[in-house]
């Protein structure tokens, strides 16, 4: 019946993780708690039990709360398709694709569904912990805002402002925010906290006091760097942590410009017998690569052009000729075929593009979006696993005769005649411990005994402990109303 919002002085200051940790801390106090983010921008989405999609960070926060993800937890999700346009998902369902200027005009109309979802959660839980987006200091975006102070004012939700000291200039971040925002907005802020301090937090005592003196806000504490953060699912592809290893099965993932739903990589990166490399633009495929993963994309034809511009299509074909293996997931599966056709301009202007050509399939984009959780059987190993589908497009061709998986008795995906190239629309397969073990065993890799989901649960508990140690959590939660 109460709520509290964590806003940040900028993007990627650790808001998502702070909310996840506070969610787990509140749960351990015996409260029923739910996460909420009015507006998120991410191509890394999670499928919910009510048949929609939300940002992956809110799915992790729901896990921290001990509840199932629901579309009300992230009522507006923006999925960038180009540099100037995004698909807009409202309460879990695709609305349309809008350019940035068009979305600015649309935003005020989205406050109603945002508040509708928020009030529904408030009626069901003791506490709703809200995550802002970007920064309230972006005062040029304040008119029509639904993500930060516009929401806080409309929902009468108190705010705690988080600054990231690892970036430097945290005093200016917080004091400057107070200086530029509207006084009535500033009145919504109950206090501040400092995140990601490296070293002895007491060394920042003077700076901490200065912030309080200049803003009049109370401080809730200084949070040191959380060393186990890499064990939690990454929301942004830039945040995927790959432990540095010199040995092990070398899996290289192509970091596409519109990479989407890359949660398949987190469990692999945590296996001690695996070395995962995220290949960035301009980098050639390493010569010791064992497996190439081409991940999902929010814009398959656009990312095909990006992939070719890096020369990765030639690299992947050469890797295959040398005996290497390739796995394409969702958009990556589509790119591995002979071609992709988008006659109705579903992902942008109508277009056709030739694919990498390692799978004998053709893909046609359609307006129907497949959005569901699935139970599947991996055909080559006979291993069952849970996953999800979140895609548009249909892929057909001779290589479909060799299915990657079986879902509800239907063939899914495709495998090349030599068995070294596979494509599937199924995400999340590597979260399944049994499937991950069976798939890696095919490369002679033994997996660790630790269950991936249990690792995430343990890390969430450690994160809550970390916040309890360094923040005045009781006082912070007491700000909720």
Secondary structure as UniProt FT lines:
FT   STRAND          2..8
FT   TURN            11..12
FT   HELIX           15..28
FT   TURN            29..30
FT   STRAND          33..36
FT   STRAND          39..41
FT   STRAND          45..47
FT   TURN            49..50
FT   STRAND          53..55
FT   HELIX           56..65
FT   HELIX           71..74
FT   STRAND          76..80
FT   STRAND          85..90
FT   TURN            91..92
FT   STRAND          93..99
FT   HELIX           100..124
FT   STRAND          127..131
FT   TURN            136..137
FT   HELIX           139..141
FT   TURN            143..144
FT   HELIX           149..155
FT   STRAND          159..164
FT   HELIX           165..167
FT   HELIX           170..180
FT   HELIX           183..186
FT   TURN            187..188
FT   STRAND          189..197
FT   HELIX           201..204
FT   HELIX           205..215
FT   STRAND          218..224
FT   HELIX           227..231
FT   HELIX           237..239
FT   STRAND          249..254
FT   TURN            257..258
FT   STRAND          259..260
FT   HELIX           264..269
FT   TURN            272..273
FT   STRAND          274..279
FT   TURN            281..282
FT   TURN            287..288
FT   STRAND          291..294
FT   STRAND          296..297
FT   HELIX           300..309
FT   TURN            310..311
FT   HELIX           312..321
FT   TURN            322..323
FT   STRAND          325..329
FT   HELIX           331..336
FT   STRAND          339..342
FT   TURN            343..344
FT   STRAND          351..354
FT   STRAND          362..378
FT   TURN            379..382
FT   STRAND          383..396
FT   HELIX           398..401
FT   STRAND          405..407
FT   TURN            408..409
FT   STRAND          410..412
FT   STRAND          414..415
FT   TURN            417..418
FT   STRAND          421..424
FT   HELIX           429..431
FT   HELIX           433..441
FT   TURN            442..444
FT   HELIX           452..470
FT   HELIX           473..477
FT   TURN            478..479
//
